[in-house]
Amino acid sequence: MIRFEEISPSDFFYRNREITGFENPAKACYTIVREYLENSLDSCELGGFLPNIEIYLKCENEEEKRLRIKVADNGMGIPHEKIPYAFGKILYSSKYVLRQHRGIFGLGGKMAVLYCQITTNKPVRVISATPGSEFISYFELKIDIVRNEPNVVKRSKVLNQDNWHGLVLESEFIGDYLLSKKKIMEYLFQTSIAVPYARIYYQDFEGNALIFDRKTDKLPPIPEETLLHPRGVDLEMLKRLIKTSPGMPLNKFLVKRFQRIGNKTAEEISKLANIELDKIVSKLNEDEISRLYQIMKTYPFNKPNVSSLSPLGEAFAIGIKEAFKPEFLAYDIREPSSYEGHPFIVETAIAYGGEIPIPEQNEINLYRFANKIPLIYDSYNDVSTKVIKEINWNVYKINIYQDPIAFFVHICSTKIPYKTLGKEYIANQPEVYREIELSLRKNARVVSAYINKKRIIEYQKIRYRYLKEYIEKIANFACILSGEKFSYIKNNLLKLVEINEVSS
């Protein structure tokens, strides 16, 4: 007989933690550092604070590979009563709103807490204070995996005498630092490119200390919460919105629940759907809801509002220049676009020369970012890699495998089309592919012009060196042919060569 049972979200992710990046101790070590750092960056940016983040990694037991991580930030903190749920309840988050943020479901940080718990059975320690808070909160807690509820081991409050705000998170886990160290270092380096306005300090138990100092005091715009775009709403979501809007007439429902719909547009939609404008939406029958949905799918709405997005802009170029000191940099930011109703913006840059290394054999110097997150793993499957490999670079006289050239791609959106919950690579969405390609081609034309000019100048310099070397013979032959004095011809030829050298 088949037995049916229900499991909690905590239990599901406990059984399937591989899908969120915790498939082995090495990957888990990297993922924990990443998730804690990203949560801290989000907290600082949404509060409008220049991030100041410290990360400490210690070894508690070398034989067991038991590590302790401590991350401290100066962000918004978490209110006292919300702390147990923020860290002890899977799929409970402040990120279920339409605006750009680093996480997908607010899942990564709690999965890190869950992994720490199941490998060491130790509680996570949380110290937090919100701006202006009178008290600093302290919690030790675990996750009740079966019930998906927080299990508070200890809690307390102390007086906040220094008006401190932020979050300190400390937990123990089993991880292979030896195998993950290189990826962690690379991740921190690339994070410093995407967030040059942050100061990040990292110290491990091997004596390594990395300091990424702040390179600019200018924060990107803070993303604002926005409404759903009608084009991206499916039939099930439309029904949910109707259920949560009791007593609301159709015209008010369309204007209040969606962006890019005003009174005139609402009137046009109601006529096309053959529904009275003042009809209460909770009284719509299935056929009317279906007609309304079909009209919303085909109506020519304006593109989604991009106030919910926070592109890097000038900070992107600053981060690249500080990291690689390129000889030349071309940067481009595309106009906002959308897929499935979600707004997105593509930023790309191509850097040439300086400290850009020659790519390894059959590799590409590609740095991928999504909502300011560096994507380190699975680059071969990423849409950016596909775009670069399918462009004919011979047209631009660029050899992407042999020239000191690097590509940078950043996508920001309210919904990044990741292929996995581990946030490692981006799916090949046609709209996203097209925007990346157009942006890279624009930068390629600029870089190509620079490289061609440089090559011409180098060629001219070589030619002029040869002219100087054989000037005596050229002057002698010219003297015989013209009958002019040798010294007169030689002096004029030297002046001509010097003038050309200066102009080059």
N, C-alpha and C positions, 0 to 999 in steps of 0.2 A: 504493500500500500504506500502511495506517495504521501510524504509528510510535508506540509506547508508551514512556514514560519516567517516571522517578520524580524528584521534586524535594524538596529539604529544606525544613523549615519556614521557614528564613531566606530561601530563594529564593522561596517562595510569598509571604511578606509583602513581599519586595523588589519583586516584580511587582505586588502588590496593596496597596500601602501606603495607598491612598485609604480603605480600609475601616477603618483605625485612626486616621483624623484627620489624615493627611499629604497631603491632595489638592492643596495649593498652598502657596507659600512663606509666605503670611500665616497660614493655618490651622496650618501646621507650626510656626511661631514660637510661637504660642499654646499648641499641644499640648505642645511640649518644656518650656516653663516649667511647665505644669500637671503633667506626668508626673513631672518631677524634684521638684517641691514635694510632691506627694502621696506619693511614695516616702519622702521625708524625714519627713513627718508620721507615716506608718505606723511607721517605724523608731523614732521618739521615743516614740510612744504605747505600742507593744508592750513597750518597755523600761521604761515607767513614768517617762519623763523629760518635764518640761515643755518643749515644743519651742522651740528658739531657732534660727531659720533665716535665712540670709542668701543673697540672690540678686543676682548682678551680671550685667548684660548690656552687652557692649562691641561696638563696630563695628571689625572688622579691616580691611575693605575696603568702602568706601561704594559704589563702582561695581558691584562684584560682589554687594553685599548680603550679604557674609560676616560673620556675627556669632559672638561667643564668649559662652557662658554658663557661669557658675560658681555652684554651689549648695553651701553648707556647712551641716551640721546637727550636733546634739549627740546623735544617736540611738545605736542599738545597734552600728552599724558592721557590717562583713561580715568573717568570718574569712578569713585570708590565702589559704588554699587554695581557698576558694569564690569569690573575686572574679572570676577569669577566666570562670567559668561564669555567675555572676550577671549579667554585662554582655555576655558574648560568645556565649551560646547561647540561641537562641529557644526558648520553651516549657520553660525550666528555671527553677524559681522555688520560693520558700518559701511561696507562696500557694495551693498545691494542698491545702489543708486546709479543713475545715469550720469557719470562724469569719469574723466580719466583718472585711473589709479593703477598702481603697479600690480596688485593682486587680481585674481579672477573672481573668486568667491569668498575672499577673506579666509581661504582654506590653508594656505602655506604655513603661516605662523603656528596655527593650531596643530597641523600635521607634524611640525617640528616638535611641539610639546608632546604630542602623542608618541612619536618615535622615541623621544628621550625617556618617557615613562615606561614604555614596554621593553626597553633595553636595559634600564638601570633600576626601575621601580622607585625613582626618586621624584619628589614633587618639583614643579617649577617655582622659582622665587620671583616675585614681581614687586617692584617699588615704583610708585607712580604719584604724580601730582599734576593737576591741571593748572593753567595760568590763573593766578589770583587765588588759588586754593589755600585755605587756612591750615589744612593738614596734609601730611604725606602718608599715603596708604602703603601697607606692607601685607603681602599675601604669600602663602605657600599652598599650592593646590595641585590636584590631579584631575584626570578626566574619568568619570564613571563610564566605561566603554559600553556596557550593556544598555544603560539608560540614556547615554549621551547628555549627561548632566555634570556640572562641576562638583568636585569633592574637595571642599576647603579644609586643609589640614591646620592652617594657622592664619590668623588675620589680626592686624593692629593698626593704630594711627598714632602718628607723632606730630607735634607742632611744627609747621613749616616756617621756621624763623628767618630763613634766607630768601623767601619767595621763589624757591626753586620750582621749575616745572619740567616735566619730561618723563622718561620711563627707563627703568633699569630692569633687565631681564636676565635671569641666570638659570641654567639647567645643565644636567649631566647626561651624557649619552655614550654609546659605543660607536666609535668611528675610526676609520683608517686614515690618519692625517698624512702619513707618508705618501700614499697614493693620491690624495686629494689636494695636497699642498700647491702643486703647480696650477691647478684649475682655480683654486681660491685666490692665489696671487694674481692670476690673469683677470679674474672677475673683478677684483678690487681696482686693478689698473684701468680696466675698461669703464668701470663705474666712475672713476675720477674724470674720464673724458666726457661722460654724459652729464655729470653734475659738478662742474668746476666751481660752483658756488658753495660746495660742501667741504668741510674739513673732516677727514676720516683718518683715524689712528687705529692701527692693527698691530697686535703683539701676540706672538705664539710662544709656546713653552720651549722652543728650540733656540730662543734668543733673537729671532727675527723680529724686527720692528719696521713697519711701513707707515710713513706719514704722507698723506696727500693733502697738501695745504690748499686753502681756498684761493682761487685765482681770479674770482670776480665777486663783487658784493650784490650783484643784480640777480634776483630770483626770476624765473619765468613766471608768467601769469598764473594765478591760482585758478584751477578749473572749477567751474560752477556747476551745481546740480541742474539738470535740465529735464524736460519732458520727453516722452517717446516721440519719435518721428512716425507719422501715420504709415509711411511706406514700409517700415520695418516691423509692423505689428501683424502677428498671425491671428488666425480665427480664435484660437484658445485664449490668447492674451486679450483680444477684444472682449470676449465674454467675461473674463475676469474683471476687466475695467468697468464693464457695465454692472456687474454684481456689487462692486465697491462704490457705485455712484447712485444709490437709491434716491428717488425723488428728483433726479436731475433731468431736465428736458434735453432733447437731442442737441440743440444749438449750443447750450451751455456745456454739455458733455464734450463736444468736439473741441470747443475753444479751451476749456480748462484742463483736459486730459492729454492734449497733444500740442506739440510745437508746430509752427508754420500754418496754423489754422486760425483765421480771424472770422469775424461775423459774416463777411461776404462769402468766404470760402465755405463756411459751414452751411450757408443757405444753398449754394450750388450743389454741394454734396447731397443734401437732403432731397433736392429736386431730382438729381440723377438717380438716387436710390428709391425714389417715390415713397418717401416717408415724411410725415408731417414734422415740421421744424420744432414744434413745441411738444411733441410726444415724449412722455417719460420713458427713458431708455430701459428701465427695469420691466416695462410692459411690452417691449419689442418681442415679437415671436421669432422662431428659428429662421423662417424665410426672410424676414426683414433684416435680421442680423447678418445673414449670408449676403444679402444684396448690399448692405452697408460695407461689408468687408471687401466685396469685389470692386466697388467704386473706389475705396481707399487704396486698393492695390494698383489701380490704373490711373488715378487722378494725377495730373502734373504738378505735384507740390514743389515748392522751392527746396533747395538743398538743406540738410539739417543745420541747425545752429551750432557754431563751433566754440561757443563760450565755455563748453564743457571740456574743451581740450587745452593742453598746455604744451605747445611745441617748444623745443629747446632754443631755436633761433640763434641769436648771437653767441649764446653759451656753448653751442655745439662747436662752432669754429674756434672759440677760445680754448676749449678742452683739447681739440685736435692739435692746435698749434703748440700748446704747452707740452703735450705728450710726445710729439714727433718732430717738432721744429721743421716742418716741411719747407722746401724751397719755394713751392707754389701750392696754393689751395683754392679750389673752386667749390663754392657752396651754393645750394639751391633749396628753396622751400616751395612746395607746390601749393596751389590754391586748394581749399578744402574740397573733399569729395566724399562719397558715401557708398557703403555696401550694406545690403539688408537693412537700410534705414539708419545705420550707425555712421556718424561722421568720422572721418579720419584725415590726417594730414601726413604727407610724406616729406621728409627732409633727407637730402643726400649730400655727400661731399666726396671729392676725389683729391687726394693729396699726392704730391710728387716730390721726390728728392728729400733732402735733409736727412733725418734719421729713419726714414722709411726703409725697411730691409728689402733686399731682393727676395721674392717669394721662393719657398722651397719647391722642389720639383713637382710640376703639375698642380701646384697649389695657388690660391689667390689670397692676397692680403685683404680680407673682408672683415669688417667689424659691424655687427648687427645689433640694433637696439630696438626695443618695443616698450613704449611708455616709460622711457628712461632706464630700462633694464637691459644690461648686456646679455646677449644670447651666446653662450659658450659652446654648447653641445649641438650635434646634428646639423652642422652648417650645410652639408651636402643636400639635405632635403628642403632647405629653406627657399622661399620664393625669391629672395635677393640673389642667391647663388644661381638659380635658374635664369633669372634675367641677365646677369652678367655673362654667363656662359653662352647665351643665345644671341648676344649682340656681336656683330661683326666688327671687332676692334681694329681690323686692318684699315677700315675706312678712316679711322682717326689716327692711323699710324702709331698705335699704341700696342705694345706687347705686354699683356697683363701677367704673363708668366715670367718675364725676364726684366722688365723695367721696375725701378724703385717706386712703385705706385700702390696706393691703398684706397679701398672703397669703404665708405661709411654710410649706413642706411639706418634711419630712425623713423619708425611708424608710431604715431600716437592716435589713439581711438578710445571710444567708450567700450569697444569690444574688439580686442585683438584676435584675429582668427588663428589661434594656436591650434596645432594638431594634437597636442597632448596637454594634460593637466600640469605637467612638469614645466611648462612655459619654455620649451627649448627651441622650437622652430615654428615658422609661420606658414600657413597653408597657402597654396597657389590660387588665391582668389583673383579672378580676372581683373576686377577694378583696382586691386592693390598692385598687381603685376604691371598694369598699364601705367600707373602713376610713378612707380619706381623706375620703369624703363624711360619714360619721358624725362624724368629728373636727371637720371644718370647720363642720358644722351646730351642734355643741355650742358652739364658739367664737362662731359667728354670733349665737346667742341671747344670749350674755353681752354682746357688743359692741352688739347691737341695743338691749338694755335700757339700756346706758350712753348711747348716742346719743339715744334717746327721752327719757330723763331730762334730758339736756343741752338738747334742743330745747324741752322744757316749761319749763325754767328760763329759757331765753332769751325765750320767749314771755311768761312772767310779768314779766320785767324790762321788756320793751317796754310791756306793759300798765300797769305801775306808773308808768313814766315819763309816759305819757299822763295817768294819774290825777293825778299831781302838777301837770302842766301846766294841767289844767282844774279843779283843786281849788276855786278861788275860785267858779266858776260853779256847781259841784255843791253847795257849801256854801250858796250864796245861794238856790238852788231848794229845798234841804232846809229852810232857815230859814223860807221862805214857807209851805211845806207843813206843817211841824211847829209853828211858832210859837216855836221855841227861839231863843236868841241866836246870832247869826252866829259869834262867836268860839268859842263852846262847840262847835258842830258842826264848824267848820274844824279846831280843835285835835284833836278826836277822830278826824276823818278822816285827818289827818296821822299820828297815832299808829298808826292801822290800816295805812296804807300802809307806814310804817317797819317795823312788825312783820312784815308780809308780805315785805318786801324782805330782811330779816335771815333769815327762815325759808327763803327761796328759795336 
